[in-house]
Amino acid sequence: MKSVFGGLSKGQRLLNVGIGRYSRAMSSLDASKVKITKVSEPSKPRPNDELVFGQTFTDHMMTVEWTAKDGWGVPEIKPYGNLSLDPSACVFHYGFELFEGLKAYRTPDNKISMFRADKNMERMNKSAARICLPTFDGEELIKLIGKLIEQDKYLVPEGQGYSLYIRPTMIGTTNGLGVGTPDRALLYVITSPVGPYYKTGFKAVRLEATDYATRAWPGGVGDKKLGANYAPCVLPQLEAAKRGYQQNLWLFGEEKNITEVGTMNVFFVFKDSATGKKELVTAPLDGTILEGVTRDSILQLCRKNLDPEEWVVSERYYSIFEVEERAAKGELVEAFGSGTAAVVSPIKEIGWRGNDINVPLLPGEQSGQLTKQVASWIADIQYGRKEYNNWSRIVADLN
C-alpha cells in the first residue's frame, strides 16, 4: 500500500503487518468507479451575506469505505446526509480521526479551481499513516472531489473573500471496544460555501501568549491534521477571550519559543536597526508545527518576490522574549497568522505577563505592508487572476 508521496512510512508498515494476508486482494481508490446519485431538487445559492463559515453545506457529499480485507470500495457521491455508525466504533473511543481543509474558487472566466490540492493529499496521507488508517492515491481523491464539486458548482459563491471550503475526513469505523489497528474505515468529503473566516473580515487581532498550556510537543502529532489536536485548544482560547484576546499565541519550552497562533501558522517581521535589513521569520518544521499549505505558499512567494538585498526569509526558532525585546527597540515591524480558513490574519497586539506588546500596523489600516502584500499575492493565484507553478487546478466550468 504505497503512499502518493513515495515509499512506505513506519505507520504504513505497521498497518500492513495486520492486513498483510489480504494485500493481494486489496483494491485502490479509483475515481472512475464512482457512483453518483443526485438530489431531486437542487438548492439555490444563498446570498453572500448569509454565508457563515462552515454552517452552510452543499447538496451532495462523497463517501467511500475501506476494509483490511478488500481495500477501497466503490466511491459514492450522494445527497448530503447523516452517517450511520455503531456506538462502539473506534473513532468515538480512541480518536481514529483525521481531516483536511482546502478551498475552491470562482475564476474571472467563470471556472472553479482548487488551490494546491496535491499538498493537502500529501499531508492527509501522512496523518492517516501516523494513526494506522489507510493511505490512498491522492490524485484519485482530487478527481473525486472535482466530481463532487461538479454536482454543486452553482453553489460556489462569487467575490473576493468567498469560496467553497472542502473538508475531506477519514475515520476508523471498526466496531468493538479495545485499542487496536482499525480494519474498517470511512473516507468522506463535504463542502461548504463560505465567506471570510472572521466576521470582521481582514482585521487585526489581539493574541495572548500562552505558556500554561501546550499545543504540541516533540515526538507527538502536532504536525498532523488530527481532530485530537484541536479540542484541547478550545479551553485556553476561551480563557484568553475572557481577557479580551481573540486567539492564543502558543509557546513551548523553557525558551518560550513561538510555535503557532490559534489553529494557524504564524509569521513575524523584524528589522535590524543597524543594517536596515528585514527578516520574515516563522518556526521550523520540527514535528510540532503543522505543515501548512498557506505557510508553504507564503515562504515560496516571499523567497521569489522579496529583494534578497533587503530581506531574509527564515525558518528558525524565536521566542516571545525576542519579540518583546525587539518591539522595545523598534525592530518589530509586523506579524500575521496563516491558514486555509482565514488565509492571512494580521496581528496588532500580544498579551504577555500582564503587558501588551504592540505590533505596528500601517496608518489607518488593519495590517502591515508585507501582510497586505502576501494576502494579495495569494488571492490573485487562488481566484485565477494570475498563474503560479500550477498551484490552481480547474475542476468545473460554469460557462
C-alpha positions, 0 to 999 in steps of 0.5 A: 500500500504505497503512499502518493508521496513515495515509499512506505512510512513506519505507520504504513508498515505497521498497518500492513503487518495486520492486513498483510494476508489480504494485500493481494486482494486489496483494491485502490481508490479509483475515481472512475468507479464512482457512483453518483446519485443526485438530489431531486431538487437542487438548492439555490445559492444563498446570498453572500451575506448569509454565508457563515463559515462552515454552517452552510453545506452543499447538496451532495457529499462523497463517501467511500469505505475501506476494509483490511480485507478488500481495500477501497470500495466503490466511491459514492457521491450522494445527497448530503446526509447523516452517517450511520455508525455503531456506538462502539466504533473506534473513532468515538473511543480512541480518536481514529480521526483525521481531516483536511481543509482546502478551498475552491474558487470562482475564476474571472472566466467563470471556472472553479479551481482548487488551490494546491490540492496535491499538498493537502493529499500529501499531508492527509496521507501522512496523518492517516499513516501516523494513526494506522488508517489507510493511505490512498492515491491522492490524485484519485481523491482530487478527481473525486472531489472535482466530481463532487464539486461538479454536482454543486458548482452553482453553489460556489459563491462569487467575490473576493473573500468567498469560496467553497471550503472542502473538508475531506475526513477519514475515520476508523469505523471498526466496531468493538471496544479495545485499542487496536489497528482499525480494519474498517474505515470511512473516507468522506468529503463535504463542502461548504460555501463560505465567506471570510473566516472572521466576521470582521473580515481582514482585521487585526487581532489581539493574541495572548501568549500562552505558556500554561498550556501546550499545543504540541510537543516533540515526538507527538502529532502536532504536525498532523491534521488530527481532530485530537489536536484541536479540542484541547485548544478550545479551553485556553482560547476561551480563557484568553477571550475572557481577557479580551484576546481573540486567539492564543499565541502558543509557546513551548519550552523553557525558551518560550519559543513561538510555535503557532497562533490559534489553529494557524501558522504564524509569521513575524517581521523584524528589522535590524536597526543597524543594517536596515535589513528585514527578516520574515521569520516563522518556526521550523518544521520540527514535528510540532508545527503543522505543515501548512499549505498557506505557510508553504505558499507564503515562504515560496512567494516571499523567497521569489518576490522579496529583494534578497538585498533587503530581506531574509526569509527564515525558518528558525526558532524565536521566542516571545522574549525576542519579540518583546525585546525587539518591539522595545527597540523598534525592530518589530515591524509586523506579524500575521497568522496563516491558514486555509480558513482565514488565509492571512490574519494580521496581528496588532497586539500580544498579551504577555505577563500582564503587558501588551506588546504592540505590533505596528500596523500601517496608518489607518489600516488593519495590517502591515505592508508585507501582510497586505502584500502576501494576502494579495499575492495569494488571492490573485493565484487562488481566484485565477487572476494570475498563474503560479507553478500550477498551484490552481487546478480547474475542476468545473466550468460554469460557462 
